[in-house]
Amino acid sequence: MFSAIASVLQLIVQPCYELTGNWWVAIFLFTVITKIILMPMAVWVQWNSIKMVQIMPAINRLKVKHFGDRETIGEKQNELNKEKGYHPLLSLIPLAIQIIILFGLVDVVHSITDSGTPGTEFLGLVPIEDGGLSWIMPILAGLSAVLLGFAQNRINPLQREQSKAEKNMTNGLSIGLSLILGIFVAAGMAFYWICSNLTAIAVQALCNVIINPKKHIDYEDLEASRAELAELESLEADRKKKWYQRDPLTKREKADYKRFFNVVGKHIVFYSEGSGFYKYFRGAIEYLLANSDIIVHYVTNDPNDQIFGIAEKQPRIRPYYIGEKRAITLMMKMDADVVVTTLGDLDNFYIKRSYVRKDIEYIYMFHHMTSLLPTSTKGEYEHYDTLMCVGPHQAAEDEVMEKYYGTPAKKHVPTGYELLDRNIADYERLVAEGKAKNERPVVLVAPSWQEGNILDSCFDEMMKGLLGRGWKVIVRPHPEFTKRYRPRWEALQARYEGTPEDELYFERDFSSNETIFTSDILITDWSSVFCEFSFSTLKPCVFVDTPMKVGNPEWEKVNPVSTDIELRNQVGKSFDPADAAQIGETVESMLAGQAEWAEKIEAVRDKMIYNLGHGAEAAGEYLLSTVLEKQASRK
């Protein structure tokens, strides 16, 4: 077969020699001619590559949607390839043709060197056999592959969009193949390979002119899909280890995953992102344990979640450590009657509704008492069946959103806020023990952490009006602020290092909420801590109108009135940051009129919060009745 190919190739090489009188130039011209002949193939491969890049955003989102489920991803990707007409093996055809041509050149080169024409001796030298100057050929072949890889990484529509690892593999194979050919084949054949690598760059540039990738590829969408996938792949980034070390949590996670699915007939599952979320589920779980024989399954992303210690004392709580990545697969395969979470954006991002059971009731339990607008993202609650509402404002706002966006109606269960009930009880206990009474007024500054918060915008001006009045000012930053902006936090403390701590104290330990309940006035911006403070202690707040955190840019179109904004002047007073120096006067007035403020705030709280003092019972009763209904429907 190769002799027949050689005969065909000789018909091209010989005229090139007769035209130029030089075999090296003849081989180069031969390479150019074969590239021209194969140009339609190159254009076909170009269009095939563009098709692949066109479906990359869909593939990236498949990987997000079915993260961890390789089988499903593979099936869906094959379906996409067929739908778009992409052929994964097509890009290998040009390489196969080049290798066939290379082997066909064996007899051509032999015929040239056997002719005895002066200057043809070097064409037949094989480095591994003849050595000497012929070793220059594998070096040049390798360098040509390096240049080809460098160019293809930038101008080939498919290769430029590959990951770094994929590029390294592609280029590594090309360089390795070129080096091996340069070592084991005659110099004339190696020269053809070098010319082929270099002219392939020109061919790719011409293909980009014939079919411009920019006209057929949505690069913005591609980058957006990459960002979504990258965010997902960065989960559990803190679990770093050397390449030779096993992740100590892997075995535990795998065992808990298997144990979870070994349980048949799970009635209720709580899903938590971390140890701090148990406080929102606590009242409902304790009610279920006290008033039923239900087994509570509790999935957490935190290996050190407090639930594991609690479960040691309560055998009907079954905790499972499932990392964020594996939790995606676990939730897709969920097989319980009821799932309760505080996780927003169910089914919008990584955590999906079950693909196994369509009759699961997904219940959202709020971890705040405030508005669903404007901080919530668009569609944050859309895929839940039930919202356990803290008060009528949340139910009303969700109904407005359902109407505006045309989404299915949900159940709005009036449960209240059990965490507030406990906070009130804790505060009353502090009062009974005499620990809530201060020798001198205490002003707590507790801002949010987003850009432009009090600590970044008007702290120094505010201190001018607060310090020197005989009060103690405590600054309690959001833990996220100290983590993200530590240099700012340290610089702020350094500016006031000369101020006595009994006048200005910077709180560094956030394990306790005692300062929230023992302070006399709270100053904040857009932090929801104001509800915990005012509704637990019936004391007023000062609000600084820093830039508001907005999760849904359309919120004013959905509902121009936000509960958060209305509340600011019901439980306190608002200030423009430019007027921060005047806050001291308002604080002094509030301290003098705390009794009047207490009556006003109590009236607001009683109207705003469902089932005050009985949030645990309301939540627990609904969950229990829902589980029983599910059981009855199966019978």
N, C-alpha and C positions, 0 to 999 in steps of 0.2 A: 504493500500500500504506500509506504513512504517513498519507494522508488518512483511510483506514478506521480506522487505529489512533487518530488524533486524535479521530474521532467517538466511539470507545469511551471514550477518556480524558475527553472532554467530559462524558460521562454521570456521571462521578465528580466532576470539578472543579466543575461548575455547582451541584449540590446543596450542596457544601461552602461555596460562596460565598453561596448563599441562606440557609444556616444561620448564617454568621458576618457576612456583609456586608462582608468584607474579602478582596481577592484574595490578598494575601500569606499570610494565615492559611489561606485556601482551598487554596493550593498546599502549605502545610505539612501540612494534614489529608489532602490527596491523597497525599502521600508516605507518611504513616503507614498509610493504607488499603492502598496498594500493597504495603507491607512485610508487612502482615497477610495479604493475599492470597497473597503469595509465601513465607509462612512455611514451608509444607511443603517448598518447594525449599531454603530455608535449613537446615532440619533434615536433609534429605538430604545437602547439602554438608557439614554438621557431621559426620555419621556417616562420610562418605567421608574427611574430614580425619583423623578418629580412626583409621580403618583405616590410613592412611598412616603415622601416628605409631606404630601398633602394629607395623608391619613395619620401622620404622627400625633397631631393633637388628640384625635379620637383614641389612638392607642394609649397615649399618656393618661387620658381620663379613664380608659378601661382599667389601667393599672391602679388608678386611685379608687375607682368604684369597687373593684374586686381584689383589693390589695391582699396579697398573701395566698390567693387562690390561683395558683399557676395554671391548673388545668382549665379553669373557666377563661382565664385571660388568653390562653393559647387558642381555645375554641373560638372565642369572639374575634381574635385577631385574624384567624384564618377566614372567618366569615367576611371581615372587612376587606381582606386581600382579594377575595373572589368578587365581592361587590364592586370594588374599584378597579379590578383588572390588573392588580399588581402581581408580578411573577418573581418570587424571591430568588430563583436560580438564574434569572436572565443575565444578571451582571457577571456571571461566571463564564458565559459563552465567549466573550472576546478573549479572555485569558486562555481558554481551551484552544481557540483558533491560533493564538500566538504560539502556544506550545507545539501544535501540529506543524505550523510553519517552521518553527525552530528545528524540529526533527527532520522535516523535509529538506532543510538546508544542509544536513549532514553530507549527503551525496553531492550537492552543489559545491560545497567548500572543498570536498575531496577532489572533485573534477578540476577545480581551479588549481589546487596545489599540485596535483599529479601532472598538470600540463607543463610544469617546469618553467613557467614564465618568471623572469627575474622579478623579485619583490613580493612574490606570493608565499614565500616560505613561512613568514610569521603568521599568516592566516590559518595555517594548519597546526600551530603549536598548541598543546594542551598543558596548562600550568601544572597540574598534578603529576604529569609525566615528564614534561620537558623543562620545567622550571625556568630560571633565568628571568629575562625581561618580560616573559609572557605573564608573570604574576601581576603585571599592571592591569590586566583585563578584569580579574575579579574585583579589584579595587575600584576601577572605573564603573563596573556594573553595579556595585553596591552604592556608589555615589549617585549614579543615575536614578536608582530606586529611592534614595533619600530625597533628591530633588522632586521626583514624581510625587512622593508622599506629601512633601511640604506644599506643593501646588494643589494636589487633590483635596487636602484638608481645607483649602480656602476657596476653591472654585468648583469642585464637584458638588452638585446640589444635595446628594445623599450623604457623602462622606463628611462634609462640613457640619452636618447636623448630628453626626454620631457622637457618642460619649467619648471621653478621653481614652478610656480603656479599649473601646472598639477601634478608635483610630490607631492606637498603639499596636493592637493586634494586626490590623490590616497592613499597616506600614511595616511592621516587623516581619510578617510573612513575605511581603514583597522584597524587602531587603535581603532576607535569608535566602529566598529563591534565587535572587540575582547573584548573590555571592556563590552559591552552590553551582549555578550554571557557569559562572565565570571561571570556577576552579576545574570543573570536570568536562567542559566542552572546548572545542577548538576556538581559537581567538576570533576567527571570522564569524562564528555563530554568536560568540559573546558580544562582538561588535554590533551585530544585528539587534541583539537584546537591548544593548545600551541605546541604540538609535530608536528602538521601539518605545522604551521608557520616556525618552525625551520628546519624541513627536507626539506621544499620548497627551502631553500637557497642551500642545497646540490644538489637538483634536478636541479636547475638553473645552478649551476656550472658544473654539468655533461652534461647538454644540450649544454653548451658552448664548451665542449670538442667534443661532437658528431657533432654539427654544429657550427664551429667557425665563429662568426660574422665578424671578420676581413678579412676573405677570401671572403666575399660576399658583403661587404659594402664599398663604396668609401667615407671614412671619410673626405678626403681633399675637395671633391666636396660638401659634406654636410656642412662643415664649411664655404666654400665660399658662398654657397647659404644663409646660416644664416647671414653672414656679409652683403649681399645685402639687405636682409629683415630688418635687424637691422638698417641699414643706413636709409632706408625708414621710419621705425617706429619712428626714432629719429627726423623726421621733425617736425617743430613747437615746439621743446623742450622748447623754451623760453616762451611758453604760459603755464606757470606753475600756478597751483591753488590748494587750499585745496580740499580734496575730497568732501566737502560739498558745495563748491562754484561752481557756473555756470561760464563758460567761457564767458566773456562779448562780445566776438567777434562771438560766435557761432550763436546767433540769427541773427546778421547782415550778416554773411556769408551764412546762410541758405536762408535768404530773397533774397540776391543777386544771389545765385545759381538758385533759382526758377524764379526770374525776367529775368535772362539770357535766360533760356529755354522757357520762355513764349513768347519771341520774335521769330516770324516765318520769315524766309527769310532774315537772317543776311548776308550781303554782305562781310564785312571785319571785322576781329577780330585781335587785337594786344594782344599778351600775354607777360607780363612783370614779372620778378622775384622780382623786387623791384623798389623803387622810382627813383633810379639813372639811370634806363634804359630808362626813357622817353626821355632823350636828344638824344638818337640814333633814336628814332621814330619821334621826334618833327617836322623836316622839312617836311617829307612825310605827316604827319597828317595835318599840317597847309596848305599844298598844296591841299589836298583833301577837306578840309573845305572851302577853297577859290575858288575852281574850280569845285565843284560838290555839289549835295545835299545829298551825302552819309552820313549815320549814322555810326559813328566810335564806335565800341564796343571795350572796353579796359579792359582786365582781368588782375588783378595784385594780387600777393601774399602778398603785403604790405598794411596793413590797413591804414597806414599814407602816402600812395603814393601821390605825388604832383598832380597826375591826378585828384583827387577828387576836389581840389581847382580850377584847370583849367576848369573842367567841369561845375562848378558853373557859369562861365562866357561864356561858350560855350555849349549851350544845345544840339548840335549834337554829342557831345562826351558822350557816355554812359559808365561810369566806374563801375566795379564790383570787390568787394573784395572777393577773393576766396583763402583760405589758401592752402599751398603746398599739403596737403593730398587730399583735396576735388578737387583740380585742376586736379589731376590724372584722377578722374572719369569724370570731366567736359570735359577734352580734349578727352577722349575716346568716348564721346557722342557728340562731336563738330558737328555743322550743319551749317557751314558758307561756303561761296564761296572761300574765301581767308583767310589764317591765316599767320600772320607775327610775327616772334619772333627773339630774339638774343640768343636763347637757343641751345646749342650744344647737340649732341647725341640724337636727336629726334628718338624715337622708339627703342633706344638701352637700355634705362633704364626706368625711371618711366613715363615720359611723352610720350604718344603714339599718333600715327596718329589715326584719328577717325575710330571707328568701325561702325559708322552710315552712313557716306558718304565717298565714295571712290574717289570722283571727286574733293575734296578740293585741292587747290594749296597751298602747304606749302612753305613759302618764308623765307629764312634766311637773316637777315640784319646784316652785320658785325659791331662789336663794337670796331674794331681796323683796322689800315691801313696796318698791317704787314703780314707776311707769314702765310700760312695755315700749314706749316711745320716749325719746328718740334714740336711746343708746342701743336698743336691740337691732340686730341686722334684719334686712328684708327677708321674710320667710323663715325667721328663726324658730317659730313655733308651728309652722304650717303643717308639718308631717306628724304631729302628735294627735292622738285621739282625744286626750283629756288634759286640761290644765287645772291644777290644784291652786285656785286663786286665793291670794292673801286678802283681797278686798274687792268691792264692786268696781273700782277703777280699772283693775286688770281685766276683768271680764268684759267691761264696756269697751275698753281699748282694743281688745282682741276681736270683738264683734265688728268694730269699725274696720279693722284691718281685713277681716274675712270678706266684708262687703266690698271694700275698695279693690282688693286683689282678686276677688271672685273665687276664693278658696273654700273647700268644704268646711262646714260648721263643726266645731268641737264641743265637747262637754266642758262646761265651766263649773267646777265643783267649789262651793264656798267653804274652804277649809280654815282659812286664817293662817297664822304664822306661829308655830309652836316655839320657834327659837325666841321670838319676842316674849312669849309667855314665860319662858325660863329666865330671860333677861330681867323681866319685871320682878319675878320671884327673887332672883339674886340681888337685885337692887334693894328690894324691901328687907332682905336679910341684912344687908350692909347697914341700912338705916337702923334696924332694930339693934344691931351690935354697936352702933355709934361710930361706924367707920366711914359713913358718907358725909359726916360733918367736918368741914375744914376750918382750921383756925383763921385762915384768911382766904379770900376768894381764889379759886384755881380756874384758869382759862386754858382750855385745851385747843391747840391748833392741829387739826387732823385733815390734811388735804388729800386729794386724789393723786395719781402718779402721772397722768398724761401731760404732754408738753403744755407749758403755759400755766401750770398749777401755781398755787399760792407761793410755794417755796421758790419758784423760778421767776415770778412776775412782780410781786409786791411785798415780799416778806419784810424787807428792811424798813419800808415806809410804815407798815403795820406795826412793827415793833416800837417805832417812835411814839405811837399812841397808846401802847400797852405797858411798856416798861416804866418803872418809876412811880407806879400808882399803889404800890403795896400789895400787888397781886403776885401769884406765882403762875408763870406761863409755861406750859408743857407743850413741846413740839413732838407730835407723834406722826412721822411720815408713813406713807403707805410702804409696806415691805418691798413692793415692786420698785419703788423709787430708789431705795437704798441699793437694790440689786442692780438695776439698770444704769443708774447715774451716781455711782459711788463717789467719783471725784467732786461732783456738785454738792453732794451731801456732806462730804468732809470739808469742803471749802466753806460751806455755810456755818458749820460748827466752829471752824477756825476763826471766822469773823467775830464771833461772840465768846471767844474763849476767856475773855476778861470779865464777863458778866457772871456774878455768883449763881451757882446752881439752884439756890433757894428762890431766885428771881426768874431765871430762865433755864429750863432743863430740857435737854434733848434726849428723848426716849430711844433706847437702842434694843430693848428686849420686847418683842411683840407677842410673847407666849401668853400674856394675860390681858384681859380687857378691863382691868380694875380702874385704870385712869379714865376710861370712858364713863364709868358709872360714878366715879367720885369727883368729877369736875363739875364746876358750876355753870360754865358757859362753853359751848363748842363753836369754834370757827372753822369753817370748811369751804370748799368750792362746789364741786359736783360729786363728791363722794356720798354714797348711800349710807355712810355711817351716821348721818344726821338722824335717820329714822330710828336706828337703834338707841341713840342717845336721847333724843327728845321723847320718844314713845315709851322708853323704859323709865326715865327720870322725871319726865314732865318739865324739863328745863329747856330754855330757848337756845336758838342757834343764830350765828351771824354767817351769812353767805357772801362769798366774794364771786362776782360774776366773771370769772375767767372764761376763756374759750371753752364752750361746751363740747364734750365728746359726743360725736354723732355716728351711730352705726348704720342708720338708714337715711340717706340724703333726702328721701321723699317724705320724711315723717310729717312735715307741715302740710303736705298735700293730703296725707291720710287723715290727719287730725290736727288742726292748728293749736289745740290746747293739750299741754302735757301736764300730767299730775305732778311731776317733779317741780316744774316751774311754779305751779299754783301753790304747792306746799311751802315754798321758800318764804312766802310772806304770811303764811298761816302759823308757822312754828318759829318764826324769827324775822330777821330783816336782811335785805340784800344790799350789797355795795358794789359800785364800780371799782375795779382795781386802782384807778386813779385817785379814789377817795379813801384809800386804805388807812391813811393817817388819822382819819376821823372815827375809825372803828372803836377806839378806846372810849369815846364819849357814849356810844351806843351800848357798849358792854356795861358801863357804869349804870346806865339807865335800866338795863335789863336786870342787873343784880339787885337794884332797889325794888323792882316790880315783879319778883319771881312768883309770888302768889297768884297774881293776875295771869301771868304767862302759864302757870300750871293749869288753871281752869280752862284757858283757851286751848292749850295743847291736848288736854284730856278729851275735850269735846271733839276735836279733830280726829284723834286716835279712835275714839269709840265709833265714829261714823265711818272711818276708813278701813278698819280691820274686822274681818269676819271672826266670829266665835272667840272673842278675846278671852284668854284664859283656858280655852278648850280646843286649841288647835290640834293637839295630838289625837284627841278622841275623834274629831271631825275627819282628819286624814286617815286614821286607822280604820274607822267605821266604813269609809268609802272603799278602801282597799280590800277589806275583809268581805264586804258585800259583793264586790266585783268578782273576787276569786270564787265565792260560793255560786254566783250566777254562772260563771264559766263551767264550773263542775256540773251544775244542774243541767245546763244546756247539752252537755255530752251524754247525759243519761237519757 
